[in-house]
Amino acid sequence: MNAIGAISSVNSVSGLSGISGTNQISGASTMNGAGAVDGASAGTQAPGDSFMNSLNDAFSQLNGQLTQADASMANFAAGGSADISTVMLQMESASVSLKAATDVRDKMLEAYQDIMRTQI
């Protein structure tokens, strides 16, 4: 199974490249005193939608990074013009990004399970 198949179980949020720790969630904002989310007008977008869009964008970037690394590796294996150091850097970068995505997924599942175990 290739690296892309490893994240296929994340269909509802699909795609996560570029998790380098420097990306910020673009939809994040603070609550104002009136109970509305800053920067969002009534009826435009639900607060959770921007988070899901950011997560979807990150998964899309990861998918692209994994696809590019696989293509680079296939090109090198076929005797193409790819250089081994570039291929190894792309593979390692994709591996680190996939590990970060898996860690984020695990933390999100853990948080969801903690919320579900909370008694009211």
Summary of the structure (lengths in Angstrom):
residues: 120
radius of gyration: 18.4
end to end distance: 42.7
largest distance: 62.9
contacts: 300
relative contact order: 0.17
helix: 60%
strand: 3%
